[in-house]
Amino acid sequence: MAETAPVGTSTAAFAAVRAPVSVSLDATAPVALRGITFSYGEGELRRPVLRDVQLDVAPGEIVLLTGPSGSGKTTLLTLIGALRAMQEGSARVLGQELAGAGEGARVALRRRIGFIFQNHNLLGFLTSRQNVAMALEMQGGLSEAERLARAGELLASVGLSDHTEKLPAKLSGGQRQRVAVARALAADPGLVLADEPTAALDKQSGSEVVHLLRDLAKKRGAPILMVTHDPRILDIADRVVTMEDGRIVSAAA
Amino acid sequence: MNETTRLLPWAPERTGEAAPMTPVRMDARAAPSVPPPKPAGTSLPSMLYLPVRLAWRQLRAERARLFSAMAGVMFACVLVFMQLGFRAALFESATALLGGMRADIFLMHPLTTASFRPEGFPRSRAYQALADADVVEAVPIYLAQTTWRNPADGSRRTIQLVGFDSNAGALRFDGIEAVSEAVKRPDTIAFDRRSRPEFGPAAAMFEAHGPFDVQLGGRMMELAGLVSIGASFGADGNAVLSETNFRRIMRGRSASVIDLAALKVRDGADIATVVARLRATLPPDVMVFSRPELVAHERAYWENATPIGFIFAFGSLMGLIVGMVIVYQILFSDIANHIREYATLKAIGYSNGFLSRVVMGAALILAIIGFIPGIIVSTWLYGVVGGATFLPLRMEMERGLTVFGLIFGMCVIAGLLAMRKLRDADPADMF
């Protein structure tokens, strides 16, 4: 049974004990999480933050992840983004199994994911265009001129064609976050992960940024998984997933 | 299974025009894993150029820090240049006497460690060397030290005597041609105009008034001419005189025991082959040297038997350590201040290797931009200090390359140390 076959042998044993529900693993899902359990600390201080999380993101889907502080949203995002080593469970992201994946495989996967951080995290000594081009440098086969031209197009698509040669310090918060959106989408990612992209922005620029992100990602067919506390942007979601105490408690469509 | 050959919905190649929403069913175990994207920048230019360019942009962004780093490297560079310059100058002046002797091949007793304390060997060895077809002339040389009375104030000082037949062409000093007739007369000497000033203004007096009498080893000798040799460690003043006049001052010396012999080879003969032949034929009580070998032998004495070499090597090392600490501090604080940016780069898929190359690129840039002003300032200082101390300080290509190598190594070590800080850039902290 192809669609019920667990991914790895360790997961198979795990699924038998902990997950009696039928594990349907759609191999085409950009994100397929099974039985993710994660703890910080060692021994006595061991503190679980994720307990047996199952989550699928369909192609092109926009999923918002909400929940109180400490519910494990951000940890989940770092695991999906291959920024952290897995402990238990199976996570298949863009076809790459992350359980037991080495640093090289994780770095390679990160190149296919667009990241948007709470703070823009642009390199302060590079212009907007150079910042966006940085995300393209890792893709082989593009010349410097092609990278800069492509970065210019992306900045134009986020409405910053007049600000391509400015340093981040000369841009407003909303403009910086739009540069970050352009950078995240530069390498045509198969998945966009965003962590509270509107936290540092006012209502209007926050809404502009997320709508821009949604439109651009939809056009590329890239799904978005976004952690947010911001109720003002829930309208962009195809699905809102709420977490509490390291578990997914509701998934409202 | 035609579907498996189609691009998957998330494949980066897809431009995302029309998403094929029909899920492609396939066996999970047989699912073709998405081929990993071509590792970024596998070509050499992008492996090296891109990180170095990023490093340069980062360094350039903070002028004040860049200049302090440049000044630090420059400082280290000047320090090392001055230490090595002094060292070379001292060794060069240490060997001024032997270095000033122009001949093709020299014979010396194996027990002679330094020219100021020679061991005698039979004069006949010089003539035995003439048996070689390529040796056309052999000149015995007598070396001794005696006292010289300063003609201006009467104070006494040890002077080096070099006794040989100045008519023979095998051994030349600068200026010997002009005095070779004059020093044939009894009780005459030629004085080294580059002796230290403590020997008195003998050269100036000779130029102003012509020959005059000076006291050497308790005997009055006529200063009949000037040669140019230079003060060395073993002797800070020199006088050249004929064999006979030498024995007039050094009464106890036998004519049959000489301290050095200079040989001239036939024009066009290969000196190295002649040296090798003489080594094979001459008895073991003489060593055979080419001119550079003789100077190196003398230099080795001053390097190994005195702390001079160590002192300057230590000084250079101190300069390098100071420079390394400065470069390390700059690189370290650059990483520490940009830790979020580095972590971001890691998060968006830059490898540790790339970031290490950025740090090494910064180290390389600092080495170059510190070295260039460093060598310019050092060249200028060589001129200033050399003029004030009479030390033969000159910028040499070889020393420049050595110092660049040292500065480069210094920056590489600083870079390697600073690189450890990169581990703190954890992309998981970015969310």
Interface residues (C-beta under 8 A of the other chain):
Chain A: A2 E3 A5 P6 V7 L25 D26 A27 T28 P30 P59 G60 T74 L77 T78 G81 L83 R84 L94 G95 Q96 E103 G104 A105 V107 A108 R110 R111 R112 I113 F115 F117 Q118 N119 N121 L123 G124 F125 L126 Q130 M134 A135 E137 M138 Q139 G140 G141 R183 A184 A187 D188 P189 G190 L191 D195 K219 R220 G221 A222 P223 V227
Chain B: L8 P9 W10 A11 P12 R14 T15 G16 A19 M21 P23 V24 R25 M26 D27 A28 R29 A31 S33 V34 P36 P37 K38 P39 A40 G41 T42 S43 S46 L50 L54 R57 Q58 R60 A61 E62 H338 R340 E341 T344 L345 K346 A347 I348 G349 Y350 S351 N352 P427 A428 M430 F431
